[in-house]
Amino acid sequence: MKRLMLIILTSTNLIHAEEAPDWLMPADHDYINRIEALDSFHTQEEPVVPQVQQFSSRLELKNATRKAFNAKKWSEASELSRAVLDQEPGNKEMRLIRAAALSNTKKYQESIVEFDLLVNQDHDNRDAWYQRAHVLEKLKRYEDALGSYDKALEANSNSSWIYYDKAALLRRLKRFDEAIKALDESIRLRPNHVWANLEMGNILFSRKDYANASRYFEKVVELKPDAPDAKQRLQICQSKLAN
């Protein structure tokens, strides 16, 4: 994407789903899901117990929390954000930081508690619903994850990446017709979405729909010639159609 994963901060704290870096995307013939791959990118760190009393003001504490999060010091960000929330339980930014930091330390159950508090407080928070879905996938609560993706789309239906991630989960659940519908939306919103086109091509290829699969593989090869398996599968499609 060029978003989070879970959340990546800008000066105003959040990069949205449409902006996540390409290296977070699935990229092999086994359809390794991006969400499953995130663990390998987690920063390895020793748990840190920050001395909250060292901060002279609440603003200084918040700035330290943002700085720790930006530096991917997840344990520190988690503890500092909790200190802020002890004083400001309604602070949505700090709640989102804490939820994401907990997820990045693989404390998924605790992370979901924080995400639930946040979406109950701010029902239209697209980023919270979207990232909550990722964590629910980690917990293998797949139906809840799909519901969370839908809530994110209710808040903002113009995100190609949310449709894509929903489709990836549906494909893993072998709900291919629903996955195709979600990919249609993803590609409609972003025709040059490499990974949505690749996923669509792969699903159609598995159904032996070589004519339609070839169209998507052609698009992928045009946009990203080194995309995994796209050239090979395009050649297979062309061979099948020629015979």
ZADRENRO-856825 format. One record per residue: x, y, z of N, C-alpha, C in turn; residue number from 1. Coordinates in Angstrom, 2 decimals. Layout:
<atoms>
      n_xx      n_yy      n_zz     ca_xx     ca_yy     ca_zz      c_xx      c_yy      c_zz    nr
         X         Y         Z         X         Y         Z         X         Y         Z   NUM
...
</atoms>
This chain:
<atoms>
      n_xx      n_yy      n_zz     ca_xx     ca_yy     ca_zz      c_xx      c_yy      c_zz    nr
      0.89     -1.16      0.00      0.00      0.00      0.00      0.93      1.21      0.00     1
      0.63      2.52     -0.13      1.65      3.58      0.08      1.31      4.28      1.30     2
     -0.55      2.24      3.78     -1.14      2.47      5.07     -0.57      1.51      5.88     3
     -0.31      1.67      6.73     -0.37      0.70      7.58     -0.79     -0.24      6.85     4
      0.53     -0.80      7.87     -0.29     -1.93      8.21     -1.16     -1.41      9.23     5
     -0.44     -1.70     10.39     -1.51     -1.57     11.33     -1.78     -0.10     11.38     6
     -0.94      0.67     11.89     -1.07      2.08     11.62      0.33      2.60     11.46     7
      0.51      3.46     10.55      1.80      4.11     10.42      1.51      5.59     10.51     8
      2.32      6.33     11.26      1.99      7.70     11.55      2.56      8.67     10.54     9
      1.80      9.72     10.24      2.30     10.88      9.54      2.35     11.98     10.58    10
      2.50     13.22     10.13      2.53     14.31     11.10      1.21     14.43     11.83    11
      0.13     13.97     11.22     -1.16     13.98     11.91     -1.54     12.61     12.40    12
     -0.60     11.71     12.34     -0.63     10.42     13.00     -1.03      9.20     12.19    13
     -1.81      9.31     11.09     -2.23      8.07     10.45     -2.02      8.11      8.94    14
     -1.42      7.06      8.42     -1.41      6.84      6.98     -2.54      5.88      6.69    15
     -3.33      6.17      5.69     -4.53      5.38      5.46     -4.24      4.14      4.62    16
     -5.25      3.30      4.54     -5.10      2.00      3.90     -4.61      2.09      2.47    17
     -5.01      3.13      1.73     -4.63      3.21      0.33     -3.14      3.46      0.17    18
     -2.42      3.77      1.26     -1.05      4.22      1.15     -0.05      3.21      1.69    19
     -0.46      1.99      1.98      0.46      1.03      2.57      1.53      0.62      1.57    20
      2.74      0.30      2.05      3.83     -0.02      1.14      3.65     -1.35      0.43    21
      4.17     -1.41     -0.82      3.97     -2.60     -1.63      4.55     -3.86     -0.99    22
      5.63     -3.72     -0.22      6.23     -4.93      0.32      5.37     -5.63      1.37    23
      4.27     -5.02      1.74      3.36     -5.70      2.67      2.34     -6.56      1.95    24
      2.36     -6.54      0.63      1.33     -7.25     -0.13      1.67     -8.72     -0.34    25
      0.67     -9.56     -0.59      0.93    -10.97     -0.88      1.62    -11.10     -2.21    26
      2.49    -12.06     -2.35      3.27    -12.08     -3.57      3.72    -13.46     -4.02    27
      3.06    -14.54     -3.68      3.51    -15.81     -4.20      2.34    -16.70     -4.58    28
      2.66    -17.83     -5.22      1.61    -18.67     -5.79      0.77    -19.34     -4.73    29
      1.21    -19.36     -3.50      0.41    -19.92     -2.41     -0.50    -18.87     -1.78    30
     -0.54    -17.72     -2.39     -1.41    -16.63     -1.93     -1.15    -16.26     -0.47    31
      0.11    -16.16     -0.08      0.40    -15.79      1.30     -0.24    -14.45      1.58    32
     -1.10    -14.43      2.55     -1.85    -13.20      2.83     -0.97    -12.17      3.51    33
     -1.17    -10.91      3.11     -0.38     -9.83      3.70     -0.50     -9.78      5.22    34
     -1.68    -10.02      5.73     -1.87     -9.93      7.17     -1.06    -10.99      7.88    35
     -0.96    -12.19      7.29     -0.18    -13.25      7.91      1.30    -12.93      7.87    36
      1.72    -12.13      6.88      3.14    -11.85      6.72      3.64    -10.74      7.64    37
      2.73    -10.02      8.26      3.15     -8.85      9.03      4.08     -9.18     10.18    38
      3.93    -10.36     10.78      4.74    -10.70     11.94      6.23    -10.61     11.64    39
      6.62    -10.96     10.43      8.05    -10.97     10.11      8.64     -9.58     10.07    40
      7.78     -8.56     10.04      8.26     -7.20      9.99      8.23     -6.51     11.34    41
      7.77     -7.20     12.35      7.71     -6.60     13.67      9.11     -6.34     14.20    42
      9.28     -5.20     14.79     10.55     -4.88     15.40     10.76     -5.75     16.63    43
     11.94     -6.35     16.72     12.27     -7.12     17.91     12.83     -6.17     18.96    44
     12.23     -6.14     20.11     12.67     -5.20     21.13     12.48     -5.81     22.50    45
     13.29     -5.34     23.42     13.11     -5.73     24.81     11.99     -4.90     25.41    46
     11.15     -5.49     26.25     10.09     -4.71     26.88     10.67     -3.52     27.64    47
      9.99     -2.40     27.50     10.44     -1.18     28.14      9.36     -0.70     29.09    48
      9.76     -0.32     30.26      8.83      0.27     31.21      9.21      1.73     31.39    49
      8.60      2.63     30.62      8.99      4.03     30.70      8.62      4.65     32.04    50
      9.40      5.60     32.46      9.14      6.32     33.70      8.23      7.51     33.39    51
      6.93      7.29     33.54      5.96      8.30     33.14      6.16      9.59     33.91    52
      6.60      9.48     35.16      6.73     10.68     35.98      7.81     11.63     35.49    53
      8.63     11.18     34.55      9.69     12.06     34.05      9.15     13.18     33.17    54
      7.90     13.06     32.71      7.34     14.06     31.81      6.67     15.17     32.62    55
      7.00     16.38     32.25      6.55     17.53     33.04      5.12     17.95     32.72    56
      4.59     17.51     31.60      3.23     17.90     31.23      2.58     16.77     30.42    57
      1.27     16.85     30.31      0.54     15.87     29.54      0.90     15.96     28.06    58
      1.12     17.17     27.57      1.52     17.35     26.18      2.86     16.67     25.91    59
      3.79     16.80     26.83      5.09     16.15     26.67      4.94     14.64     26.65    60
      4.05     14.13     27.46      3.79     12.69     27.49      3.19     12.22     26.16    61
      2.27     12.98     25.62      1.66     12.61     24.34      2.70     12.64     23.22    62
      3.53     13.65     23.21      4.57     13.74     22.18      5.55     12.58     22.28    63
      5.86     12.18     23.51      6.76     11.04     23.70      6.10      9.76     23.20    64
      4.79      9.66     23.40      4.05      8.49     22.90      4.12      8.42     21.39    65
      3.86      9.55     20.72      3.92      9.59     19.26      5.33      9.25     18.77    66
      6.33      9.79     19.44      7.71      9.54     19.04      8.05      8.05     19.18    67
      7.64      7.43     20.27      7.90      6.00     20.47      7.21      5.18     19.41    68
      5.98      5.55     19.08      5.24      4.80     18.07      5.89      4.92     16.70    69
      6.27      6.15     16.33      6.94      6.36     15.05      8.23      5.58     14.96    70
      8.91      5.42     16.10     10.17      4.68     16.14      9.96      3.17     16.26    71
      8.69      2.76     16.24      8.33      1.34     16.37      8.79      0.73     17.69    72
      8.83      1.55     18.71      9.11      1.05     20.05      7.76      0.71     20.67    73
      7.26     -0.45     20.27      5.87     -0.77     20.56      5.55     -0.86     22.04    74
      6.42     -1.50     22.81      6.15     -1.63     24.25      6.11     -0.27     24.92    75
      7.05      0.56     24.55      7.08      1.91     25.13      5.86      2.70     24.73    76
      5.49      2.64     23.45      4.30      3.35     22.98      3.05      2.86     23.69    77
      2.98      1.56     23.92      1.83      1.00     24.61      1.71      1.53     26.03    78
      2.82      1.53     26.76      2.78      1.98     28.15      2.54      3.48     28.25    79
      3.16      4.24     27.38      2.97      5.70     27.43      1.54      6.07     27.06    80
      1.00      5.42     26.04     -0.38      5.72     25.65     -1.35      5.34     26.77    81
     -1.04      4.25     27.47     -1.90      3.88     28.61     -1.87      4.96     29.68    82
     -0.71      5.54     29.90     -0.60      6.61     30.90     -1.45      7.81     30.51    83
     -1.45      8.12     29.21     -2.30      9.22     28.75     -3.76      8.87     28.94    84
     -4.12      7.65     28.58     -5.52      7.24     28.66     -6.02      7.16     30.10    85
     -5.12      6.93     31.04     -5.52      6.97     32.45     -6.05      8.35     32.82    86
     -5.50      9.36     32.16     -5.91     10.74     32.44     -6.97     11.23     31.45    87
     -6.92     10.70     30.22     -7.85     11.12     29.17     -8.45      9.89     28.49    88
     -9.37      9.21     29.12     -9.92      7.96     28.55    -10.61      8.15     27.21    89
    -10.99      9.38     26.90    -11.66      9.64     25.63    -10.73     10.04     24.50    90
     -9.42      9.96     24.71     -8.46     10.38     23.68     -8.37      9.31     22.59    91
     -8.99      9.58     21.45     -9.07      8.58     20.38     -7.72      8.30     19.74    92
     -6.92      9.32     19.60     -5.59      9.12     19.00     -4.76      8.17     19.85    93
     -4.72      8.39     21.15     -3.92      7.55     22.03     -4.49      6.13     22.12    94
     -5.82      6.02     22.04     -6.44      4.70     22.05     -6.03      3.91     20.80    95
     -6.00      4.59     19.66     -5.60      3.93     18.43     -4.13      3.53     18.46    96
     -3.30      4.40     18.98     -1.88      4.07     19.12     -1.69      2.87     20.03    97
     -2.38      2.85     21.14     -2.24      1.73     22.07     -2.72      0.44     21.44    98
     -3.85      0.48     20.76     -4.37     -0.73     20.11     -3.38     -1.27     19.10    99
     -2.81     -0.39     18.29     -1.85     -0.82     17.27     -0.55     -1.31     17.89   100
     -0.08     -0.63     18.92      1.16     -1.04     19.59      0.99     -2.42     20.21   101
     -0.14     -2.67     20.83     -0.40     -4.00     21.41     -0.43     -5.07     20.32   102
     -1.03     -4.75     19.19     -1.05     -5.71     18.10      0.36     -6.01     17.61   103
      1.20     -4.99     17.52      2.56     -5.19     17.05      3.42     -5.98     18.02   104
      3.00     -6.08     19.25      3.70     -6.96     20.20      2.95     -8.28     20.35   105
      2.01     -8.52     19.42      1.25     -9.77     19.34      0.34    -10.00     20.54   106
     -0.02     -8.93     21.21     -0.99     -9.02     22.30     -2.37     -8.77     21.70   107
     -2.82     -9.72     20.92     -4.00     -9.49     20.11     -5.28     -9.36     20.92   108
     -5.41    -10.13     21.97     -6.62    -10.03     22.80     -6.72     -8.65     23.45   109
     -5.60     -8.17     23.97     -5.59     -6.84     24.58     -5.84     -5.77     23.52   110
     -5.28     -5.98     22.34     -5.48     -5.03     21.26     -6.95     -4.92     20.88   111
     -7.63     -6.05     20.80     -9.05     -6.03     20.44     -9.88     -5.28     21.48   112
     -9.52     -5.43     22.74    -10.23     -4.68     23.79    -10.14     -3.18     23.50   113
     -8.95     -2.72     23.15     -8.75     -1.30     22.86     -9.50     -0.88     21.61   114
     -9.43     -1.71     20.56    -10.16     -1.36     19.34    -11.66     -1.32     19.60   115
    -12.16     -2.26     20.41    -13.59     -2.26     20.72    -14.00     -1.00     21.47   116
    -13.18     -0.58     22.40    -13.47      0.66     23.12    -13.51      1.85     22.15   117
    -12.58      1.83     21.19    -12.49      2.95     20.26    -13.68      2.99     19.30   118
    -14.05      1.85     18.72    -15.16      1.89     17.76    -16.50      2.12     18.45   119
    -16.59      1.73     19.72    -17.81      2.06     20.46    -17.90      3.56     20.73   120
    -16.74      4.18     20.88    -16.69      5.61     21.12    -16.84      6.39     19.81   121
    -16.23      5.87     18.74    -16.20      6.57     17.46    -16.60      5.57     16.38   122
    -17.90      5.44     16.17    -18.44      4.36     15.32    -18.03      4.53     13.86   123
    -17.68      5.73     13.45    -17.33      5.97     12.05    -15.82      6.04     11.81   124
    -15.05      5.48     12.73    -13.60      5.53     12.60    -13.14      4.40     11.67   125
    -12.95      4.75     10.40    -12.60      3.75      9.41    -11.31      3.01      9.76   126
    -10.29      3.76     10.16     -8.99      3.14     10.44     -9.08      2.14     11.60   127
     -9.87      2.49     12.60    -10.02      1.58     13.74    -10.71      0.28     13.31   128
    -11.79      0.40     12.54    -12.49     -0.80     12.07    -11.58     -1.64     11.19   129
    -10.83     -0.98     10.31     -9.98     -1.69      9.35     -8.86     -2.44     10.06   130
     -8.19     -1.77     10.98     -7.10     -2.42     11.69     -7.62     -3.46     12.68   131
     -8.79     -3.22     13.22     -9.44     -4.21     14.07     -9.66     -5.51     13.29   132
    -10.06     -5.39     12.03    -10.26     -6.58     11.20     -8.97     -7.37     11.06   133
     -7.84     -6.69     10.89     -6.56     -7.38     10.79     -6.28     -8.21     12.04   134
     -6.54     -7.61     13.20     -6.26     -8.31     14.45     -7.22     -9.49     14.61   135
     -8.47     -9.31     14.24     -9.43    -10.41     14.31     -9.01    -11.57     13.41   136
     -8.40    -11.26     12.28     -7.86    -12.34     11.44     -6.77    -13.10     12.18   137
     -5.93    -12.37     12.89     -4.88    -13.02     13.67     -5.48    -13.97     14.70   138
     -6.61    -13.59     15.25     -7.28    -14.41     16.26     -8.17    -15.48     15.63   139
     -8.15    -15.55     14.30     -8.96    -16.53     13.56    -10.46    -16.34     13.77   140
    -10.84    -15.12     14.09    -12.25    -14.77     14.19    -12.68    -14.19     12.84   141
    -12.81    -15.05     11.86    -12.92    -14.60     10.49    -14.23    -13.89     10.18   142
    -15.33    -14.40     10.70    -16.62    -13.74     10.44    -16.64    -12.35     11.08   143
    -16.07    -12.24     12.29    -15.99    -10.93     12.93    -15.09    -10.00     12.13   144
    -14.02    -10.54     11.57    -13.12     -9.73     10.75    -13.84     -9.19      9.52   145
    -14.61    -10.05      8.87    -15.37     -9.59      7.70    -16.36     -8.50      8.08   146
    -16.99     -8.67      9.23    -17.90     -7.63      9.71    -17.19     -6.33      9.98   147
    -15.96     -6.42     10.47    -15.18     -5.22     10.75    -14.76     -4.53      9.45   148
    -14.40     -5.31      8.44    -14.12     -4.72      7.12    -15.35     -3.99      6.59   149
    -16.51     -4.61      6.76    -17.75     -3.97      6.28    -18.02     -2.66      7.02   150
    -17.75     -2.63      8.32    -17.93     -1.39      9.07    -16.97     -0.31      8.58   151
    -15.75     -0.72      8.25    -14.79      0.24      7.71    -15.30      0.81      6.38   152
    -15.89     -0.05      5.56    -16.41      0.40      4.27    -17.66      1.25      4.44   153
    -18.44      1.00      5.48    -19.58      1.87      5.77    -19.09      3.27      6.10   154
    -17.98      3.35      6.80    -17.42      4.66      7.16    -16.81      5.35      5.96   155
    -16.25      4.57      5.04    -15.66      5.14      3.83    -15.56      4.03      2.80   156
    -16.42      4.08      1.80    -16.49      3.00      0.81    -15.56      3.23     -0.37   157
    -14.68      4.22     -0.29    -13.81      4.56     -1.41    -12.39      4.04     -1.23   158
    -12.21      3.06     -0.39    -10.88      2.52     -0.14    -10.68      1.22     -0.91   159
     -9.86      1.27     -1.95     -9.54      0.08     -2.71     -8.89     -0.98     -1.85   160
     -8.05     -0.55     -0.89     -7.32     -1.52     -0.06     -8.21     -2.29      0.90   161
     -9.25     -1.65      1.41    -10.14     -2.37      2.32    -10.88     -3.47      1.55   162
    -11.36     -3.13      0.36    -12.00     -4.16     -0.47    -11.01     -5.28     -0.78   163
     -9.77     -4.91     -1.05     -8.76     -5.91     -1.38     -8.51     -6.85     -0.20   164
     -8.31     -6.29      0.99     -8.04     -7.13      2.15     -9.23     -8.02      2.49   165
    -10.43     -7.47      2.32    -11.63     -8.28      2.54    -11.66     -9.43      1.54   166
    -11.33     -9.14      0.28    -11.31    -10.18     -0.74    -10.28    -11.26     -0.43   167
     -9.12    -10.84      0.07     -8.07    -11.80      0.39     -8.54    -12.78      1.47   168
     -9.27    -12.25      2.46     -9.80    -13.12      3.51    -10.87    -14.05      2.94   169
    -11.76    -13.51      2.12    -12.81    -14.33      1.52    -12.21    -15.44      0.67   170
    -11.15    -15.14     -0.04    -10.48    -16.16     -0.84     -9.91    -17.25      0.05   171
     -9.32    -16.87      1.17     -8.77    -17.85      2.10     -9.88    -18.74      2.66   172
    -11.07    -18.18      2.79    -12.22    -18.94      3.29    -12.92    -19.71      2.17   173
    -12.35    -19.64      0.95    -12.89    -20.32     -0.23    -14.27    -19.81     -0.62   174
    -14.54    -18.56     -0.29    -15.79    -17.91     -0.69    -15.49    -17.07     -1.92   175
    -15.26    -17.76     -3.02    -14.67    -17.14     -4.21    -15.61    -16.14     -4.88   176
    -16.89    -16.43     -4.94    -17.82    -15.49     -5.57    -17.82    -14.15     -4.84   177
    -17.82    -14.21     -3.50    -17.79    -12.98     -2.72    -16.45    -12.27     -2.88   178
    -15.38    -13.05     -2.96    -14.06    -12.46     -3.15    -13.99    -11.72     -4.48   179
    -14.57    -12.30     -5.52    -14.57    -11.66     -6.84    -15.33    -10.34     -6.79   180
    -16.46    -10.31     -6.09    -17.22     -9.06     -5.97    -16.41     -7.98     -5.27   181
    -15.71     -8.36     -4.21    -14.89     -7.38     -3.48    -13.73     -6.90     -4.36   182
    -13.14     -7.81     -5.12    -12.04     -7.42     -6.02    -12.54     -6.53     -7.13   183
    -13.74     -6.78     -7.62    -14.33     -5.89     -8.63    -14.38     -4.46     -8.11   184
    -14.81     -4.30     -6.85    -14.87     -2.97     -6.26    -13.48     -2.38     -6.09   185
    -12.54     -3.19     -5.63    -11.18     -2.71     -5.45    -10.59     -2.20     -6.75   186
    -10.80     -2.96     -7.82    -10.25     -2.58     -9.13    -11.02     -1.41     -9.73   187
    -12.32     -1.36     -9.47    -13.10     -0.21     -9.95    -12.56      1.09     -9.36   188
    -12.25      1.06     -8.07    -11.74      2.25     -7.40    -10.29      2.56     -7.79   189
     -9.55      1.51     -8.12     -8.13      1.70     -8.43     -7.76      0.71     -9.54   190
     -8.00      1.07    -10.80     -7.77      0.13    -11.91     -6.34     -0.39    -11.98   191
     -5.38      0.39    -11.53     -3.98     -0.04    -11.59     -3.50     -0.70    -10.29   192
     -4.43     -1.20     -9.53     -4.11     -1.90     -8.29     -3.50     -3.26     -8.66   193
     -2.17     -3.34     -8.59     -1.47     -4.54     -9.05     -1.96     -5.79     -8.35   194
     -2.03     -5.73     -7.03     -2.30     -6.95     -6.27     -3.75     -7.39     -6.36   195
     -4.67     -6.43     -6.53     -6.07     -6.82     -6.75     -6.22     -7.49     -8.10   196
     -5.55     -6.96     -9.12     -5.58     -7.60    -10.44     -4.96     -8.99    -10.40   197
     -3.86     -9.11     -9.66     -3.20    -10.42     -9.54     -4.10    -11.41     -8.81   198
     -4.72    -10.97     -7.73     -5.60    -11.87     -6.97     -6.78    -12.31     -7.82   199
     -7.35    -11.36     -8.58     -8.47    -11.70     -9.45     -8.02    -12.71    -10.51   200
     -6.87    -12.46    -11.11     -6.36    -13.39    -12.10     -6.15    -14.78    -11.52   201
     -5.63    -14.85    -10.32     -5.37    -16.14     -9.69     -6.66    -16.91     -9.40   202
     -7.68    -16.20     -8.92     -8.95    -16.87     -8.65     -9.55    -17.41     -9.94   203
     -9.57    -16.58    -10.99    -10.13    -17.01    -12.27     -9.31    -18.13    -12.88   204
     -8.00    -18.06    -12.71     -7.12    -19.13    -13.20     -7.45    -20.45    -12.52   205
     -7.70    -20.41    -11.21     -8.02    -21.63    -10.47     -9.36    -22.21    -10.93   206
    -10.21    -21.36    -11.51    -11.50    -21.81    -12.04    -11.41    -22.20    -13.52   207
    -10.21    -22.15    -14.07     -9.97    -22.47    -15.47    -10.68    -21.49    -16.42   208
    -10.93    -20.29    -15.91    -11.50    -19.23    -16.76    -10.33    -18.47    -17.36   209
     -9.68    -19.10    -18.33     -8.41    -18.58    -18.84     -8.57    -17.28    -19.61   210
     -9.69    -17.11    -20.29     -9.89    -15.90    -21.08     -9.92    -14.66    -20.17   211
    -10.71    -14.73    -19.12    -10.79    -13.59    -18.22     -9.55    -13.46    -17.35   212
     -9.00    -14.58    -16.91     -7.78    -14.52    -16.10     -6.66    -13.85    -16.87   213
     -6.55    -14.13    -18.17     -5.46    -13.56    -18.96     -5.54    -12.04    -18.99   214
     -6.75    -11.48    -19.00     -6.88    -10.02    -19.00     -6.25     -9.40    -17.76   215
     -6.48    -10.03    -16.63     -5.92     -9.50    -15.38     -4.42     -9.72    -15.31   216
     -3.95    -10.86    -15.76     -2.52    -11.10    -15.75     -1.79    -10.14    -16.70   217
     -2.41     -9.83    -17.84     -1.81     -8.86    -18.76     -1.65     -7.51    -18.07   218
     -2.66     -7.12    -17.31     -2.59     -5.85    -16.60     -1.48     -5.87    -15.57   219
     -1.35     -6.97    -14.86     -0.31     -7.10    -13.84      1.07     -7.02    -14.47   220
      1.28     -7.74    -15.57      2.58     -7.75    -16.23      2.92     -6.35    -16.76   221
      1.90     -5.65    -17.24      2.11     -4.28    -17.71      2.55     -3.36    -16.57   222
      1.92     -3.51    -15.41      2.19     -2.62    -14.28      3.41     -3.03    -13.48   223
      3.62     -4.33    -13.34      4.69     -4.84    -12.48      5.24     -6.13    -13.08   224
      6.16     -6.01    -14.04      6.65     -7.18    -14.76      7.22     -8.28    -13.88   225
      7.72     -7.92    -12.70      8.31     -8.94    -11.82      7.31     -9.51    -10.83   226
      6.03     -9.21    -10.99      5.03     -9.75    -10.07      5.07    -11.28    -10.13   227
      5.03    -11.93     -9.00      5.21    -13.39     -8.96      4.16    -14.15     -9.75   228
      4.64    -15.04    -10.62      3.81    -16.00    -11.34      2.94    -15.40    -12.43   229
      2.86    -14.06    -12.50      1.94    -13.46    -13.47      2.31    -13.82    -14.90   230
      3.58    -13.70    -15.27      3.99    -14.01    -16.64      3.74    -15.47    -16.97   231
      4.13    -16.35    -16.04      3.96    -17.78    -16.28      2.50    -18.14    -16.45   232
      1.64    -17.58    -15.61      0.22    -17.92    -15.70     -0.41    -17.30    -16.93   233
      0.07    -16.12    -17.31     -0.42    -15.52    -18.55     -0.07    -16.42    -19.73   234
      1.15    -16.95    -19.76      1.56    -17.84    -20.83      0.72    -19.11    -20.85   235
      0.40    -19.64    -19.67     -0.44    -20.83    -19.60     -1.84    -20.51    -20.16   236
     -2.37    -19.36    -19.75     -3.69    -18.96    -20.25     -3.68    -18.85    -21.77   237
     -2.66    -18.20    -22.31     -2.57    -18.02    -23.75     -2.44    -19.36    -24.46   238
     -1.69    -20.28    -23.86     -1.53    -21.61    -24.43     -2.86    -22.37    -24.43   239
     -3.58    -22.30    -23.33     -4.87    -22.98    -23.22     -5.87    -22.43    -24.25   240
     -5.85    -21.11    -24.43     -6.79    -20.48    -25.34     -6.45    -20.75    -26.80   241
     -5.15    -21.01    -27.05     -4.72    -21.26    -28.42     -5.04    -22.68    -28.87   242
     -5.26    -23.59    -27.92     -5.49    -25.00    -28.24     -6.99    -25.31    -28.36   243
</atoms>
